[in-house]
Amino acid sequence: MNRFEDYVKKPTPENKLEALSDGNFEYEITLPEYFPTDCMNYGQVIKVKKDGRVVEKKKKVIFGDPEWIETVNVECHNSIIRGRLSRLVRKTKCYSKSKFQLENHITMFQFYWNFIKPLHGKLSPAMEEGLTGKLWRWGNFLHWQLRVVN
């Protein structure tokens, strides 16, 4: 079975991983456990808040030479996910109490977002990446069977 890791190119000093995050120091410790520091460009956006409002954004290079340090795209995507998956919203009746059900719900949303929903024109992200040649429908997904080739 193909896993996500099978589709991702391994970073090299010539083809570096671009990583961006908030100012959480744990990323600085964890990322080098998985990728050599000479194979990644990693920067952080640290938001300075005053009275609950962002007054400044500091950009900090951690490893390599990132071209652009900004987290707007991932923050936007996280906002979309929270808006569409009520299980991720606290203090609601739908709040997820089961990790198993939460993981299933997120997996279904990821499939929808990547294979069913056209984002740019008529193509889904999976089509743009060459993972599929068509827009999927829920029926395709629900009746799809994994064919294991020996």
N, C-alpha and C positions, 0 to 999 in steps of 0.2 A: 504494500500500500504506500502511495506517495504521501509524504508529510509536507507541511509548509516548508520545513528546512531543506527539503529536496529541490524546491523551486528557487531558493535564494542563493545567489552566488556568494561564495566565501570571499570575504574581503582580503585584499592583498595590498602591499604598499603602493601598487600602481592603480588599483581599483578599490579605493577606501570606502568604508562604511561611513555614512553621514548620520550622526546621531545628535539630537537636540532634546533638551529637557528643561524642567524647572530647576530651581536651585537646590534640590534634594541631594545632599552629599553622598547618599548611598549609591547613586549611579556611578560616581567616580570610583567607587570600590568594586562594584559588581561588573561593570562593562569589561575591565581588563581581565576578569576571570574567564570571559568567553572569547574575547578578541584581543590580539596584540595591539598595543597602543600605537605602533607605527602603521597599523592597517585601518585606522579610523580618524575621522575628524569629528570632534565632539565639543559642543558648546552648550552653555546654559543661559537661560533667560531668568533673571532674578527680579521679581516684582517687589518694589518698595511701596508699602501701603501706609496711608495716613488717614485715620478716621474711617477705615474700611474701604477707602478708594485707592486705586493705583495712582501714585504720583510720579513714579519713575520706573523705567525698565533698564536694568543693567545687563549687559551682555558680556559673558565671560568665556574665553577659550580655555578648554580643559586639555584636550589632546589634538594634535595636528593643526590644521588651518581651515576651519569651516568657512565656506564662502558666505553663507547667510545664516545668521543666528536668529531664529524666530519660531515661536510655537503656535502661531495663530491657526495654522491648518489643523493640527491635532486637537487644539482646543475647540475648534468649530466642529470637528467630527465627533468629539466626545459630547458636545452639546446636542448634536443630532441624535446620537445614541440614547442619551438620557431623555430626550424629548419623545422618542419613539418607543422606548422600552420602559414601561411603567415599573417594572421590577427593580430598576436602578434608582427610583425616586424614593427617598425615605418618607416616613410618616404618611403612607398611603395604604389602602387595603391590599394593593398589589405587591407591596414590598416583598422581595424574595427571602424566604426563610430557609430554603433548601439550596445548597450549592449545586447539586446535580441539576435541578430544574433551571437555575440561573444560567449554568453553562449551556444547557440545551437551548434556552431562549436566545442567548447571545449567538450561538452557532446558527440558528435559524435566521436571525437578523443579518449575520455576515453573509450567508448564502444569498438572501434576498438582495442585499446591497451590492454584492459583487457579481451575481449571475443573472438576476431578474430585472433590476431597475436600471434603465438606460440613463446615464448621467450626462454624457456629452453627445448630443445629437441622437443617434439611434444605437449607440454602442454601450454595453455595460463595461465596467472595469475589467472583468474577466476576458471580454472580447478584445479590449484594447491591449491586454497583456498577452494575447494569443493562447489563452487557456481553453477557450471554447470558440466555436464559429457561429453561435446563435444565441439569441436571448432565450433564456430558460423560462419555463412556466412552472407553477407549483406542481402541476401534474407530473412534469418531467422529474422534478426532484423527489416527489413522494413515491414514484414508481421506479426510480433509478436503482439498479443493483450493481454492486461492486463486482467486477469480473476479475478474478485473480488468475493471472497467467503463470503457470509453473515453468 
